[in-house]
Amino acid sequence: MSGIVQIIIQLVSGVIGGTATGKAAPKVSLGNIGNIIAGLLGGLGGGQLLRLLGIGAATAAATATAAPAVSAGGLDITSIIASILGGGAGGALLTAIVGAIKNAISKK
C-alpha cells in the first residue's frame, strides 16, 4: 500500500511542478492540459528515478531503525519528502524540456 501512496504523491507533486513551471516561464508553457500531462509523467519519472537511486529508500530505512515512531505503516517522513521533491522536480523539468522542444520546432 505504501508504494501506491508514494506514486500518488509523486503524481500530485509532478502536476504542481509542471503547472508552476508553466506559470513561471510562459515561454515554455504547454497550456494547462499540456503542463498537467507533462507534470504527471515527469513527476512519476523523477520520483521513480530517485527511488531507483536509493535516495528515498536508503534514508527511509535508516530513519525507521533510528526512530521507529516516525514510521507509520511503511511510510515515513523521509520517503514522503523524497517523493515530493522527486515528483516536483521531475514534473518541472519535463515540462520545461518539452516546452523548449516545442518552441524550437515551431520556430522552423
C-alpha positions in Angstrom: 0.0 0.0 0.0 2.8 2.4 0.7 4.0 2.1 -2.9 0.7 3.3 -4.2 0.7 6.2 -1.8 4.2 7.2 -2.9 3.2 7.1 -6.6 0.1 9.3 -5.8 2.4 11.8 -4.0 4.8 11.8 -7.0 2.0 12.4 -9.5 0.4 15.2 -7.5 3.9 16.8 -6.9 4.6 16.5 -10.6 1.4 18.2 -11.6 2.2 21.1 -9.2 5.8 21.3 -10.5 4.6 21.2 -14.1 1.9 23.8 -13.6 4.3 26.1 -11.6 6.9 25.9 -14.4 4.2 26.8 -17.0 3.2 29.8 -14.9 6.7 30.9 -14.0 8.1 30.6 -17.5 5.3 31.3 -20.1 7.7 30.7 -23.0 7.9 27.0 -22.2 4.3 26.6 -21.1 2.4 23.9 -22.9 -1.0 25.2 -21.8 -2.9 24.0 -18.8 -3.6 20.5 -20.0 -0.1 20.1 -21.5 1.5 21.3 -18.3 -0.6 18.8 -16.3 0.3 15.9 -18.6 4.0 16.7 -18.7 3.9 17.2 -14.9 2.3 13.8 -14.3 4.8 12.0 -16.5 7.8 13.9 -15.1 6.6 13.5 -11.5 6.3 9.8 -11.9 9.6 9.5 -13.7 11.5 11.8 -11.3 10.2 10.1 -8.2 10.9 6.6 -9.5 14.4 7.7 -10.6 15.2 8.8 -7.0 13.8 5.6 -5.7 16.0 3.6 -8.1 19.0 5.5 -7.0 18.1 4.6 -3.4 17.8 8.2 -2.2 14.3 7.8 -0.6 14.6 4.1 0.3 18.0 4.2 2.0 17.2 7.2 4.2 13.8 5.7 5.0 15.4 2.5 6.2 17.9 4.4 8.4 15.1 6.6 9.8 12.9 3.7 10.6 15.6 1.9 12.5 16.8 5.0 14.3 13.3 6.3 15.2 10.5 3.8 14.6 7.9 6.3 15.9 8.4 8.3 12.7 7.3 5.3 10.6 3.6 4.6 10.1 2.7 1.6 8.0 5.8 1.6 5.8 5.7 5.3 5.1 7.9 7.8 6.9 8.6 11.4 6.5 11.9 10.9 4.7 10.3 8.8 1.9 7.4 11.2 1.6 9.7 14.2 1.3 11.8 12.3 -1.3 8.6 11.6 -3.3 7.6 15.2 -3.1 10.9 16.6 -4.2 11.5 14.0 -6.9 8.0 14.3 -8.3 8.0 18.1 -8.2 11.4 18.4 -9.8 10.7 15.8 -12.4 7.4 17.4 -13.4 9.0 20.9 -13.6 12.0 19.6 -15.6 10.0 17.6 -18.1 7.6 20.5 -18.7 10.5 22.8 -19.3 12.2 20.3 -21.7 9.1 19.6 -23.7 8.2 23.3 -23.8 11.6 24.2 -25.1 11.5 21.4 -27.7 8.0 22.6 -28.8 9.2 26.1 -29.2 12.3 25.1 -31.1 10.2 23.0 -33.5 7.6 25.7 -34.0 10.2 28.3 -35.0 11.2 26.4 -38.1 
